[in-house]
């Protein structure tokens, strides 16, 4: 019997030898970041999606899907800064998209409109560790003088001051660090080609690399190749849907949310042909890059990450997608605005087809990638991040992430109200910064965030609000400001 037990332990240990060996090597990284892609816009989260994402679904099948992964903000620039720095936007004072200063009942908080050069980004940390670094696509982290080349990237293709292209078809007009292609060239396809070129060269060099591919899609303007658009028009007709292509009479309902003074029309189903074509174009670009990775022979040594910077656009600017059953969308503090599609494939480590429901947030990428690369952590830099490598090894491992926080002292273009929030376990508390009102939801039981438990679970409210207040004081979270026109002064909440 002792020999049998010893043999069993030996065999079990041998099963983990390849995992430990692969983890010990210094992997490459391909980091895909979509823009405005909703949690339910991908097949691996929503098998009934109107959109087709076969390459992303294949990536998910080969890695670990994180079902409760959050962006650090409901709009783009703050989340992008959190990935680069491992810090909450409130700590960085980068709490809104750069140039967003919409007033409301009160004036929004002051915020920085650039990512400070004094921050050591994850790209700089990897480059100092021997990595070659490449950036393609949307940057949107500051004006001239704050480009990717000054934040740790050796090569920049298309990243600059602008948040969105004026056109997805050449001539692009306002895409920095990218020469215009032939007239009619589609931007998503062009950037995929640029990344493929870098990948072929990097794989031959023998030096580890970070390929950070940041899509402009599926952000507005809503434009896609006509053949793909026609495909989805026909699909909508076949399914008995009326694809509106910008018209507002189908797939929407007028929904008044009592927490806001600004009722919004909300898309409640996916049927927009142009948006669907943009999603498929993004998915095809991912497939092209991953095919080139396979052909290069580097796939077995490369970590692949995919996520989006904020929730799907469902309440403004053409409201092209639906996040149902999640509430809200881009610009909102509800999960439709901050819960993201996220998958990681780490060959030899992540188990194919696994899912993890531990709540995590975009500040966690930085320390995770350093640990994966075998580099020393930088706790003074990624102070708000926590490595989730244990969950990559075992998605069911006991993992105490602790609370995760949001702070958005602004009025979003999409109708969202200024708010702070905290999630701990299955509970999520939101505080409206205009009047201090509280919403409390149990996300395990109420994914739609429709059943406010504030009056029923007073102990939870007290605990979570105390945690949120302590955090806001500790990081110096900026409050709303006095209304210059009316003199209205916001309440003091922390």
C-alpha positions in Angstrom: 0.0 0.0 0.0 2.7 2.6 0.8 4.3 1.8 -2.6 1.0 2.3 -4.3 0.4 5.7 -2.6 4.0 6.8 -3.5 3.3 5.8 -7.1 0.1 7.7 -7.2 1.8 10.9 -5.8 4.6 10.4 -8.3 2.1 10.1 -11.2 0.1 13.1 -10.1 3.3 15.2 -9.8 4.3 14.2 -13.3 1.0 15.6 -14.6 2.1 19.0 -13.4 5.7 18.9 -14.7 4.9 20.4 -18.1 2.9 23.2 -16.4 5.7 24.2 -14.1 8.3 24.0 -16.9 6.3 26.2 -19.2 5.6 28.7 -16.4 9.3 29.0 -15.7 10.1 30.1 -19.2 9.8 33.8 -20.2 6.7 34.0 -22.5 5.8 36.4 -25.2 2.6 38.5 -24.8 -0.1 39.4 -27.2 -2.6 41.7 -25.6 -5.8 42.5 -27.5 -7.9 45.4 -26.3 -11.2 46.1 -27.9 -13.0 49.4 -27.7 -16.6 49.5 -26.5 -17.2 45.8 -27.1 -19.8 44.6 -24.7 -19.7 41.5 -22.4 -22.5 39.8 -24.4 -21.1 40.8 -27.8 -19.0 37.6 -28.0 -20.1 34.0 -28.4 -18.1 32.7 -25.5 -20.2 34.7 -23.2 -23.4 34.7 -25.2 -24.1 31.7 -27.4 -27.3 33.5 -28.7 -25.4 36.6 -29.8 -26.5 38.1 -33.1 -22.8 38.7 -33.8 -20.3 36.0 -35.0 -17.0 35.7 -33.2 -15.6 32.3 -34.1 -11.9 33.2 -33.6 -12.5 34.7 -30.2 -14.6 31.7 -29.3 -11.8 29.4 -30.3 -9.4 31.4 -28.2 -11.7 31.1 -25.2 -12.0 27.3 -25.8 -8.2 27.1 -25.6 -7.8 29.2 -22.4 -9.6 30.5 -19.4 -12.6 32.8 -19.5 -13.0 35.2 -16.6 -16.7 35.8 -16.2 -16.5 38.6 -13.6 -13.7 40.7 -15.0 -14.1 44.4 -14.8 -12.7 47.5 -16.4 -11.6 50.2 -14.0 -13.9 52.7 -15.5 -17.1 52.8 -17.7 -15.3 54.9 -20.3 -12.1 54.3 -22.2 -9.1 56.4 -21.2 -9.2 55.6 -17.5 -9.3 51.9 -18.1 -6.4 52.2 -20.6 -4.4 54.0 -17.9 -5.2 51.4 -15.3 -3.8 48.6 -17.6 -0.7 50.5 -18.2 0.0 51.5 -14.6 -1.7 49.0 -12.3 -3.3 52.0 -10.6 -7.0 53.0 -10.2 -8.0 56.0 -12.3 -9.0 57.9 -9.1 -5.4 57.6 -7.8 -4.0 58.8 -11.1 -6.6 61.6 -11.4 -7.5 60.2 -14.9 -11.2 59.6 -14.1 -12.8 60.4 -17.4 -12.0 60.0 -21.1 -9.6 62.6 -22.1 -11.5 65.8 -23.1 -14.8 64.8 -21.4 -16.0 67.7 -19.3 -19.8 67.6 -19.6 -21.5 69.5 -16.7 -24.7 68.5 -14.9 -26.3 69.4 -11.6 -22.8 70.1 -10.4 -19.4 70.7 -12.2 -17.5 67.5 -12.8 -14.3 66.8 -10.8 -10.9 68.0 -12.1 -9.0 65.3 -14.0 -5.7 65.0 -15.7 -5.9 64.6 -19.5 -2.7 62.6 -19.9 -1.0 59.6 -18.4 2.0 61.1 -16.6 5.4 60.2 -18.0 6.6 59.7 -14.5 4.5 56.5 -14.3 6.4 53.3 -15.1 4.1 51.5 -17.5 3.9 47.7 -17.9 5.5 48.2 -21.3 8.5 50.0 -19.7 8.8 47.3 -17.1 8.8 44.5 -19.7 11.2 46.4 -21.9 13.6 46.8 -18.9 13.2 43.0 -18.5 14.5 42.4 -22.0 11.3 42.5 -24.0 10.8 44.2 -27.4 7.6 46.2 -27.3 5.1 47.0 -30.0 1.8 49.0 -30.0 -0.9 49.2 -32.6 -4.2 51.1 -32.7 -6.0 53.3 -30.2 -3.9 55.0 -27.5 -5.9 57.9 -26.2 -3.8 58.6 -23.2 -2.8 62.2 -23.8 -1.9 64.9 -26.3 1.4 65.1 -28.2 4.3 64.5 -25.9 2.5 61.5 -24.3 2.6 59.0 -27.2 3.3 55.2 -26.8 6.9 55.7 -27.8 7.3 57.8 -24.6 5.6 55.2 -22.4 7.6 52.1 -23.1 6.9 51.0 -26.7 9.7 50.6 -29.2 7.2 50.7 -32.2 3.9 52.5 -32.6 1.5 51.9 -35.4 -1.5 54.2 -35.2 -1.5 55.2 -31.6 -1.8 58.9 -30.8 -3.9 61.7 -29.3 -7.2 60.8 -30.9 -9.9 58.7 -29.4 -11.7 57.6 -32.6 -11.0 57.8 -36.3 -13.0 60.2 -38.4 -13.3 57.3 -40.9 -12.6 53.6 -40.8 -11.9 53.8 -44.5 -8.7 55.4 -45.9 -8.0 58.2 -45.9 -8.3 58.0 -42.1 -7.4 61.7 -41.5 -6.7 61.7 -37.8 -4.8 58.4 -37.1 -1.4 59.3 -35.9 1.8 57.2 -36.6 0.2 55.4 -39.5 0.5 56.3 -43.2 -2.8 56.3 -45.1 -3.3 53.3 -47.2 -5.1 53.1 -50.6 -8.5 54.7 -50.7 -11.1 52.4 -49.2 -8.7 50.4 -47.1 -10.4 49.3 -43.8 -8.6 50.4 -40.7 -9.2 47.2 -38.7 -7.7 45.1 -41.5 -4.8 47.5 -41.9 -3.8 47.4 -38.3 -4.0 43.6 -38.3 -1.5 43.5 -41.1 0.8 45.9 -39.3 0.8 43.6 -36.2 1.3 40.5 -38.4 4.5 42.1 -39.9 5.9 42.9 -36.4 5.0 39.4 -35.2 6.9 37.7 -38.0 10.0 39.8 -37.3 9.8 39.4 -33.5 9.4 35.6 -33.7 12.6 35.3 -35.6 14.6 37.5 -33.3 14.6 35.1 -30.4 13.9 37.9 -28.0 10.6 37.9 -26.0 8.0 40.4 -27.1 4.9 42.3 -26.1 2.5 42.9 -28.9 -0.2 45.3 -27.6 -3.0 45.4 -30.3 -5.6 48.1 -29.2 -8.5 48.1 -31.6 -10.2 51.3 -32.7 -13.3 49.1 -33.3 -16.0 48.8 -32.4 -16.1 52.5 -31.4 -18.1 54.9 -33.5 -18.3 56.0 -36.3 -20.3 52.9 -37.2 -18.7 51.8 -40.5 -17.9 48.4 -42.0 -17.3 46.8 -45.3 -20.5 46.7 -47.3 -20.4 43.0 -48.0 -20.3 42.2 -44.3 -23.0 44.7 -43.6 -25.3 43.1 -46.2 -24.6 39.7 -44.7 -26.0 40.8 -41.4 -29.0 42.6 -43.0 -29.9 39.3 -44.5 -29.3 37.5 -41.2 -31.6 39.9 -39.4 -34.3 39.4 -42.0 -34.0 35.6 -41.8 -34.3 35.8 -38.0 -37.4 38.0 -38.2 -35.6 41.0 -36.9 -35.6 44.5 -38.4 -32.0 45.6 -38.7 -32.2 49.3 -38.1 -28.8 50.5 -39.3 -29.1 53.6 -37.3 -32.9 53.9 -37.4 -34.5 54.1 -33.9 -37.8 52.3 -34.3 -36.7 48.7 -33.7 -34.9 46.9 -30.9 -35.3 49.7 -28.4 -37.5 50.6 -25.5 -37.9 53.8 -23.6 -36.7 53.0 -20.1 -36.8 55.4 -17.2 -34.4 54.5 -14.4 -35.5 56.1 -11.1 -31.9 56.7 -10.1 -31.5 59.2 -12.9 -33.1 62.4 -14.1 -32.3 61.7 -17.7 -34.4 58.9 -19.2 -32.7 57.1 -22.0 -33.7 54.9 -24.9 -32.0 51.6 -24.3 -31.4 48.9 -26.9 -32.8 45.7 -25.7 -31.7 43.3 -28.5 -28.8 42.8 -30.9 -29.8 43.4 -34.5 -27.6 46.2 -35.9 -26.1 45.1 -39.1 -23.2 47.6 -39.3 -22.2 47.0 -35.7 -22.3 43.2 -36.3 -20.0 43.7 -39.3 -17.6 45.7 -37.1 -17.6 42.9 -34.5 -16.9 40.3 -37.1 -14.1 42.4 -38.6 -12.5 42.7 -35.2 -12.8 38.9 -34.7 -11.3 38.2 -38.1 -8.3 40.5 -37.2 -7.8 38.5 -34.0 -7.9 35.3 -36.1 -5.4 36.6 -38.6 -2.9 37.6 -35.9 -3.2 34.3 -34.1 -2.8 32.3 -37.3 0.4 34.3 -38.0 1.5 33.4 -34.4 1.0 29.7 -35.2 2.8 30.0 -38.4 5.7 31.7 -36.7 6.2 28.7 -34.4 5.9 31.0 -31.3 2.4 30.1 -30.3 3.5 27.6 -27.6 5.6 30.4 -25.9 3.0 33.2 -26.1 0.4 34.3 -23.6 -2.7 35.7 -25.4 -5.1 38.1 -23.5 -8.3 39.6 -24.8 -10.6 42.1 -23.2 -12.5 45.3 -23.8 -12.0 48.8 -22.3 -15.7 49.4 -21.2 -19.1 48.1 -21.8 -21.1 48.1 -25.0 -22.7 51.3 -26.3 -26.4 50.9 -25.6 -27.9 54.3 -24.6 -26.5 56.9 -27.0 -24.6 57.6 -30.3 -26.7 55.2 -32.3 -27.0 52.7 -29.4 -25.8 49.9 -31.6 -25.7 47.0 -29.2 -27.6 45.5 -26.3 -26.1 44.4 -23.0 -29.1 42.6 -21.7 -29.4 40.9 -19.2 -26.7 43.3 -17.8 -28.0 46.7 -16.9 -26.7 49.9 -18.6 -23.8 50.1 -20.9 -20.8 52.4 -21.7 -20.9 55.4 -19.4 -22.9 53.7 -16.6 -21.7 52.3 -13.3 -24.0 49.2 -13.7 -22.3 46.0 -14.9 -23.3 46.7 -18.5 -20.8 49.5 -18.4 -17.9 47.8 -16.6 -18.1 44.0 -16.8 -15.9 42.9 -19.8 -15.3 39.9 -22.0 -11.9 38.6 -20.9 -9.9 35.5 -21.7 -6.3 34.4 -21.1 -4.5 31.6 -22.9 -1.1 30.6 -21.3 0.1 27.5 -23.1 0.9 24.7 -20.7 -0.7 26.6 -17.7 -4.3 27.6 -18.4 -6.6 24.6 -18.8 -8.5 24.8 -22.1 -12.2 25.5 -21.9 -12.2 26.6 -18.2 -14.1 29.5 -16.6 -13.3 31.5 -13.5 -15.9 33.6 -11.6 -13.5 35.4 -9.2 -14.1 39.2 -9.5 -10.9 40.9 -10.9 -10.2 44.3 -12.4 -7.9 45.8 -15.1 -5.3 47.0 -12.6 -4.5 43.3 -12.0 -2.9 42.8 -15.4 0.4 44.6 -14.6 1.5 42.4 -11.6 0.2 39.3 -13.3 2.2 39.8 -16.5 5.4 40.6 -14.5 4.9 37.3 -12.6 4.3 35.4 -15.8 7.4 36.9 -17.2 9.5 35.9 -14.2 10.3 39.5 -13.4 10.2 41.2 -10.0 7.0 42.8 -9.0 6.9 46.6 -8.6 4.4 47.1 -5.7 5.1 50.8 -5.6 3.9 51.1 -9.2 1.1 48.6 -9.6 -0.2 49.5 -6.1 -3.8 48.7 -6.9 -3.2 45.5 -8.8 -3.0 41.9 -7.6 -1.5 39.0 -9.6 -4.0 36.4 -10.5 -1.5 33.8 -11.7 -2.9 31.4 -9.1 -6.2 31.5 -10.9 -4.5 30.9 -14.3 -3.0 27.7 -12.8 -6.2 26.7 -11.2 -9.4 28.7 -11.9 -11.0 27.2 -8.8 -8.2 28.1 -6.4 -9.0 29.9 -3.2 -8.1 33.5 -4.1 -8.8 36.5 -1.8 -8.8 39.5 -4.2 -10.5 41.8 -1.7 -12.7 44.7 -2.7 -12.5 46.3 -6.1 -13.4 50.0 -6.6 -14.7 52.5 -9.1 -14.9 56.3 -8.9 -16.5 58.4 -11.7 -17.2 62.0 -10.6 -18.5 62.9 -14.0 -21.6 63.1 -16.2 -21.1 60.6 -19.1 -22.0 61.3 -22.7 -24.2 58.2 -22.5 -26.4 59.4 -19.7 -24.6 57.8 -16.7 -24.6 59.7 -13.4 -21.6 60.5 -11.3 -21.0 57.6 -8.8 -18.5 55.6 -6.8 -18.9 51.8 -6.3 -17.3 48.9 -4.6 -17.7 45.1 -5.2 -16.9 42.6 -2.5 -17.9 39.0 -3.0 -21.3 39.0 -4.6 -22.4 42.4 -3.3 -22.0 45.6 -5.2 -22.7 49.0 -3.7 -23.1 52.1 -5.8 -23.3 55.6 -4.4 -24.7 58.5 -6.4 -22.4 61.4 -5.9 -25.1 64.0 -6.6 -27.2 63.2 -3.5 -25.4 60.3 -1.7 -28.2 57.8 -2.4 -27.2 54.1 -2.2 -27.9 51.1 -4.4 -27.0 47.6 -3.2 -27.2 44.5 -5.4 -26.4 40.8 -4.9 -25.0 40.0 -8.3 -25.2 36.3 -7.9 -29.0 36.5 -7.4 -29.7 39.7 -9.4 -27.4 40.1 -12.4 -29.8 42.7 -13.8 -29.2 45.0 -10.8 -33.0 45.7 -10.5 -33.5 44.7 -6.9 -32.0 47.4 -4.6 -31.3 45.8 -1.2 -30.3 49.1 0.5 -33.3 49.0 2.9 -33.1 45.2 3.5 -29.4 44.6 4.1 -28.4 47.6 6.3 -25.4 45.8 7.7 -24.0 45.2 4.3 -24.6 48.8 3.3 -22.7 50.0 6.4 -19.8 47.6 5.8 -19.4 48.4 2.1 -19.9 52.1 2.4 -17.3 52.3 5.2 -14.9 50.3 2.9 -15.6 52.7 0.0 -15.2 55.8 2.1 -11.9 54.6 3.5 -10.6 53.9 0.0 -11.8 57.3 -1.3 -10.0 59.1 1.5 -6.9 57.0 1.2 -6.4 57.7 -2.6 -7.6 61.3 -2.5 -10.6 60.7 -4.7 -11.8 64.0 -6.3 -15.4 65.1 -5.6 -17.9 66.9 -7.7 -17.5 70.7 -7.8 -19.8 73.6 -7.1 -22.0 74.6 -10.1 -20.5 77.8 -11.4 -23.8 78.9 -12.9 -26.3 78.1 -10.2 -24.1 78.0 -7.1 -25.4 74.5 -6.2 -22.9 72.7 -4.0 -22.6 68.9 -3.9 -22.8 67.0 -0.6 -19.7 66.0 1.3 -19.8 62.2 1.2 -16.3 61.1 2.5 
